Amino acid sequence: MNLKQLSELLGLSQTTVSRALNGYPEVNEATRERVLQAVKETGYRPNKAAQRLATGKAGSIGLVMPTAPGHQSDVHFGEFLAGLGEEAVRHDFHFVIMPADPDDEVAALRRLAISGNVDALFVAYMRGHDPRLPMLKSLSIPYVVHGRSFGSEPDYPYLDIDNEGAFYDATRLLLQLGHTRFALMNGPMHLDFAIRRKNGVVAALAERGLALEEDCVSHALMTDEQGLLAMEQFLQLPERPTAILCSSTVLALGAIRAVNQAGLRLGEDISLIAHDDVLPLLKPENFSVPLTTTRSSLRAAGARIAQRLIGTVKQAGPFPDQELWKTELIVRASTGPVPQI
């Protein structure tokens, strides 16, 4: 069924049907509901090319995906995209994914923005003093940043979690349990969330006159292999840490393997708190020793960013320009009092 046939079925003009489908405010709610019900019953799908000519909108949101030989994919980003996709499907929006060399990301974003193939952009993996921000601010299309850029003026639209607050609270919990020797397994050091999480740990320790030693910090891709390697190194220190903070449950998976191989008991000899992005295949409560976590859903963040971008394109706002979500600290069995030696 095409637009003309749908219009004839409803006894409405093609213009009215098109405007109802595209969310124009001048179409009254009763007419819009009638059109949407007919769409559902007939299985009508708008022709994207015709829709673009009629509205000047591509019906797409875009991202640049850094890729190169040796550049590893990330399970966390896949979960974020799942949330973004769920919301896009609800509004019949498409993704345009533009692969680019990591060193060409700024230029690639600009090319995508001026291509006419997208109505809005989103950007992830934010860095300190991120070089993409000045270019994004110069564009005429909407964008939203997932995360923030440490050291940059916070004058851009973003959605982020309070990474510093999350790891400050986690560290405070371990301090209250009597721990004084801490280690941090973090993401790559140039990424904003890693900077802020380390700052949260350092701030909480400083309140007790303690410091986070450099040999007790690891920065790496958040994989179980890296978690294993980092924990093995921590356990070889002359004074091994008794309190571990992990930036991901994926890192924690490897870390716990190292703890078990060393004959130590999680929650007794070693306490561990991980950040839980609510990855469906890695639930902290299903670990052999359930993990204490800071919790915030990546899928929910993806859905919210899509909602904001699509809503802005459809002029369905207003939306907040900046959102900072608090995390939830969930105490389970992987944290306990400092061991008595």
C-alpha positions as CSV (number, residue, x, y, z in Angstrom):
1,M,0.0,0.0,0.0
2,N,1.3,3.5,-0.9
3,L,0.5,6.9,0.5
4,K,-2.2,7.6,-2.1
5,Q,-4.0,4.4,-1.3
6,L,-3.8,5.0,2.4
7,S,-5.2,8.5,2.0
8,E,-8.1,7.3,-0.1
9,L,-8.9,4.6,2.5
10,L,-9.0,7.2,5.2
11,G,-10.8,9.9,3.1
12,L,-7.9,12.4,3.9
13,S,-5.5,14.3,1.7
14,Q,-2.0,12.8,1.2
15,T,-0.6,16.0,2.9
16,T,-2.7,15.4,6.0
17,V,-1.7,11.8,6.3
18,S,2.0,12.6,5.7
19,R,1.9,15.3,8.4
20,A,0.1,13.0,10.8
21,L,2.8,10.4,10.3
22,N,5.6,12.9,10.8
23,G,4.3,14.4,14.0
24,Y,3.3,17.9,12.8
25,P,1.5,19.7,15.6
26,E,-1.2,21.2,13.4
27,V,-2.7,17.7,12.9
28,N,-5.2,17.1,15.7
29,E,-4.8,14.1,18.0
30,A,-7.9,12.3,16.8
31,T,-6.8,12.4,13.2
32,R,-3.3,11.3,14.1
33,E,-4.6,8.3,16.1
34,R,-6.9,7.4,13.2
35,V,-4.0,7.5,10.7
36,L,-1.7,5.5,13.0
37,Q,-4.4,2.8,13.5
38,A,-4.8,2.5,9.8
39,V,-1.1,2.2,9.4
40,K,-1.1,-0.6,11.9
41,E,-4.0,-2.5,10.3
42,T,-2.7,-2.2,6.7
43,G,1.0,-2.6,7.3
44,Y,1.8,0.6,5.4
45,R,5.5,1.7,5.4
46,P,6.4,5.2,4.3
47,N,8.8,5.4,1.3
48,K,11.9,6.9,2.9
49,A,13.0,8.7,-0.2
50,A,9.6,10.3,-0.8
51,Q,9.4,11.1,2.9
52,R,12.7,12.9,2.7
53,L,11.6,14.9,-0.3
54,A,8.4,15.9,1.5
55,T,9.8,16.8,4.9
56,G,13.5,17.6,4.3
57,K,14.2,15.0,6.9
58,A,16.2,11.8,6.4
59,G,14.6,9.9,9.3
60,S,18.0,8.8,10.4
61,I,20.5,9.4,13.3
62,G,24.2,8.9,12.7
63,L,27.3,7.8,14.4
64,V,31.0,7.4,13.4
65,M,32.4,4.0,14.4
66,P,36.2,4.0,14.8
67,T,37.7,0.9,13.2
68,A,41.1,-0.2,12.1
69,P,43.2,-3.4,12.1
70,G,43.8,-4.3,15.7
71,H,41.0,-2.0,17.0
72,Q,38.9,-4.1,19.3
73,S,35.1,-4.1,19.5
74,D,33.4,-3.4,22.9
75,V,30.6,-5.4,24.4
76,H,29.6,-2.3,26.4
77,F,29.0,-0.2,23.3
78,G,26.8,-3.0,21.8
79,E,24.5,-2.8,24.8
80,F,24.3,1.0,24.4
81,L,23.4,0.6,20.7
82,A,20.7,-2.0,21.6
83,G,18.9,0.7,23.7
84,L,19.3,3.3,20.9
85,G,17.9,0.8,18.4
86,E,14.9,0.0,20.4
87,E,13.9,3.6,20.6
88,A,14.7,4.2,16.9
89,V,12.4,1.3,15.9
90,R,9.5,2.8,17.8
91,H,9.8,5.9,15.7
92,D,10.7,4.2,12.4
93,F,14.1,5.9,12.4
94,H,17.2,4.4,10.8
95,F,20.9,4.3,11.9
96,V,23.6,5.5,9.6
97,I,26.9,4.1,10.8
98,M,30.0,5.5,9.2
99,P,33.2,3.5,9.8
100,A,36.4,5.6,10.1
101,D,40.0,5.4,11.1
102,P,40.3,6.5,14.8
103,D,42.6,9.3,13.7
104,D,40.1,10.6,11.2
105,E,37.1,10.7,13.5
106,V,36.6,14.5,13.6
107,A,36.7,14.8,9.8
108,A,34.4,11.8,9.4
109,L,31.8,13.3,11.7
110,R,31.8,16.5,9.6
111,R,31.4,14.5,6.4
112,L,28.5,12.6,7.9
113,A,26.8,15.7,9.2
114,I,27.0,17.5,5.8
115,S,26.0,14.4,3.8
116,G,22.3,15.0,4.2
117,N,21.9,11.4,5.2
118,V,21.3,12.1,8.9
119,D,19.2,14.4,10.9
120,A,21.2,14.2,14.1
121,L,24.4,12.7,15.5
122,F,25.4,11.1,18.7
123,V,29.0,10.7,20.0
124,A,30.4,8.3,22.6
125,Y,33.7,7.3,24.2
126,M,34.3,10.9,25.3
127,R,37.8,11.9,26.1
128,G,39.4,14.6,28.3
129,H,39.6,17.8,26.2
130,D,37.8,16.0,23.4
131,P,38.8,17.3,20.0
132,R,35.4,16.4,18.5
133,L,33.5,19.0,20.6
134,P,34.5,22.2,18.8
135,M,33.5,20.6,15.5
136,L,30.2,19.4,16.8
137,K,29.4,22.8,18.2
138,S,29.9,24.3,14.7
139,L,27.3,22.0,13.1
140,S,23.8,23.0,12.2
141,I,22.2,19.7,13.1
142,P,21.4,18.4,16.6
143,Y,23.7,16.1,18.5
144,V,24.0,14.6,22.0
145,V,27.1,13.3,23.7
146,H,27.1,10.2,25.7
147,G,29.4,11.1,28.6
148,R,31.3,14.4,29.1
149,S,34.7,15.8,28.3
150,F,36.9,16.4,31.4
151,G,38.6,19.8,31.2
152,S,36.3,21.1,28.5
153,E,33.7,23.8,29.0
154,P,30.4,22.0,29.8
155,D,28.4,23.9,27.2
156,Y,27.2,21.0,25.0
157,P,24.2,18.6,25.2
158,Y,25.0,15.4,27.1
159,L,23.8,12.4,29.0
160,D,26.2,11.0,31.6
161,I,26.2,9.1,34.8
162,D,27.9,10.5,37.9
163,N,31.1,8.4,37.6
164,E,33.0,10.4,40.2
165,G,30.1,10.1,42.7
166,A,29.7,6.4,42.0
167,F,33.3,5.5,42.7
168,Y,33.5,7.9,45.7
169,D,30.5,6.2,47.3
170,A,32.0,2.7,46.5
171,T,35.3,3.7,48.1
172,R,33.6,5.1,51.1
173,L,31.8,1.8,51.7
174,L,35.1,-0.1,51.6
175,L,36.7,2.5,53.9
176,Q,33.8,1.9,56.4
177,L,34.6,-1.8,56.3
178,G,38.2,-0.9,57.5
179,H,40.1,-1.3,54.2
180,T,43.1,1.0,53.7
181,R,45.0,-0.7,50.8
182,F,43.1,0.0,47.6
183,A,43.5,-0.8,43.9
184,L,41.6,0.4,40.8
185,M,41.0,-1.5,37.6
186,N,40.0,1.2,35.1
187,G,39.2,1.8,31.5
188,P,41.7,3.5,29.1
189,M,43.2,6.6,30.9
190,H,42.2,9.1,28.2
191,L,38.5,8.3,28.4
192,D,36.4,10.7,30.5
193,F,34.6,8.1,32.6
194,A,38.0,6.6,33.6
195,I,39.3,10.0,34.7
196,R,36.2,10.8,36.8
197,R,36.1,7.3,38.4
198,K,39.7,7.6,39.5
199,N,39.0,11.1,40.8
200,G,36.2,9.7,42.9
201,V,38.4,7.0,44.5
202,V,41.2,9.5,45.1
203,A,38.8,12.1,46.8
204,A,37.3,9.5,49.1
205,L,40.8,8.2,50.1
206,A,42.1,11.7,50.7
207,E,39.4,12.4,53.3
208,R,41.0,9.6,55.4
209,G,44.5,10.8,54.7
210,L,45.1,7.9,52.3
211,A,46.5,7.8,48.7
212,L,45.9,5.6,45.7
213,E,49.4,4.4,44.8
214,E,50.3,4.3,41.1
215,D,51.3,0.7,41.1
216,C,47.7,0.0,42.4
217,V,46.1,1.4,39.3
218,S,45.6,-0.3,35.9
219,H,44.2,1.4,32.7
220,A,43.3,-1.0,29.9
221,L,40.5,-2.2,27.6
222,M,37.7,-3.5,29.8
223,T,38.0,-7.3,29.0
224,D,38.2,-10.3,31.3
225,E,41.7,-10.9,30.1
226,Q,42.8,-7.5,31.3
227,G,41.1,-8.0,34.6
228,L,43.0,-11.2,35.1
229,L,46.4,-9.6,34.3
230,A,45.8,-6.6,36.4
231,M,44.7,-8.6,39.5
232,E,47.7,-10.9,39.1
233,Q,50.0,-7.9,39.2
234,F,48.2,-6.4,42.3
235,L,48.5,-9.8,44.1
236,Q,52.3,-9.8,43.6
237,L,52.8,-6.5,45.3
238,P,54.7,-6.6,48.7
239,E,51.6,-5.2,50.4
240,R,48.7,-6.5,48.3
241,P,45.5,-4.5,48.2
242,T,42.5,-5.8,50.1
243,A,39.9,-3.6,48.3
244,I,39.5,-3.6,44.5
245,L,37.4,-1.3,42.4
246,C,36.6,-2.4,38.9
247,S,35.2,-0.2,36.1
248,S,33.2,-3.1,34.6
249,T,31.8,-6.5,35.6
250,V,33.8,-7.8,32.6
251,L,37.0,-6.7,34.2
252,A,35.7,-8.3,37.5
253,L,35.2,-11.6,35.7
254,G,39.0,-11.9,35.1
255,A,39.9,-10.4,38.4
256,I,37.9,-13.0,40.3
257,R,39.6,-15.8,38.3
258,A,43.0,-14.5,39.5
259,V,41.7,-14.3,43.1
260,N,40.5,-17.9,42.9
261,Q,43.7,-19.1,41.3
262,A,45.7,-17.5,44.2
263,G,43.6,-19.5,46.7
264,L,42.0,-16.4,48.1
265,R,38.4,-15.9,49.1
266,L,36.3,-13.1,47.5
267,G,34.5,-11.1,50.2
268,E,36.9,-12.3,52.9
269,D,40.5,-12.0,51.8
270,I,39.7,-9.6,49.0
271,S,36.7,-7.2,48.7
272,L,35.7,-6.1,45.3
273,I,33.1,-3.6,43.9
274,A,32.5,-3.4,40.1
275,H,30.5,-1.0,38.0
276,D,27.4,-2.8,36.5
277,D,26.3,-1.5,33.1
278,V,23.4,-4.1,33.3
279,L,24.9,-6.4,30.6
280,P,22.3,-9.1,30.1
281,L,24.9,-12.0,29.9
282,L,26.9,-10.9,32.9
283,K,24.6,-10.4,35.9
284,P,26.5,-9.6,39.1
285,E,24.0,-11.6,41.3
286,N,24.9,-14.7,39.3
287,F,28.6,-14.7,40.0
288,S,29.8,-17.5,42.3
289,V,30.1,-14.8,45.0
290,P,27.5,-12.2,44.1
291,L,29.1,-8.8,43.3
292,T,28.6,-5.5,45.1
293,T,28.1,-3.0,42.3
294,T,27.5,0.5,41.3
295,R,24.6,0.2,38.8
296,S,23.4,2.1,35.8
297,S,21.9,0.7,32.6
298,L,23.8,1.4,29.3
299,R,20.7,0.2,27.4
300,A,18.6,2.8,29.2
301,A,21.1,5.5,28.3
302,G,21.0,4.5,24.6
303,A,17.2,4.7,24.6
304,R,17.2,8.1,26.3
305,I,19.7,9.6,23.8
306,A,17.7,8.3,20.9
307,Q,14.5,9.7,22.5
308,R,16.1,13.1,22.8
309,L,17.6,13.1,19.3
310,I,14.5,11.9,17.6
311,G,12.3,14.1,19.7
312,T,14.4,17.1,18.7
313,V,14.2,16.3,15.0
314,K,10.5,15.9,15.3
315,Q,10.2,19.1,17.4
316,A,8.5,17.1,20.1
317,G,10.5,18.7,23.0
318,P,11.5,20.4,25.0
319,F,14.2,18.1,26.4
320,P,16.8,18.9,29.0
321,D,20.1,19.8,27.4
322,Q,22.2,18.1,30.0
323,E,21.4,15.0,32.2
324,L,23.5,13.5,34.9
325,W,22.2,10.2,36.2
326,K,23.0,9.0,39.7
327,T,24.1,5.3,40.1
328,E,22.8,2.8,42.5
329,L,25.1,1.2,45.0
330,I,24.0,-2.4,45.6
331,V,25.8,-4.3,48.4
332,R,26.2,-8.1,47.9
333,A,28.6,-10.7,49.2
334,S,31.9,-9.6,47.4
335,T,32.5,-6.9,50.1
336,G,33.4,-7.7,53.7
337,P,35.5,-6.4,56.6
338,V,39.2,-5.9,56.1
339,P,40.9,-9.3,56.8
340,Q,42.8,-9.5,60.1
341,I,46.4,-10.5,59.5
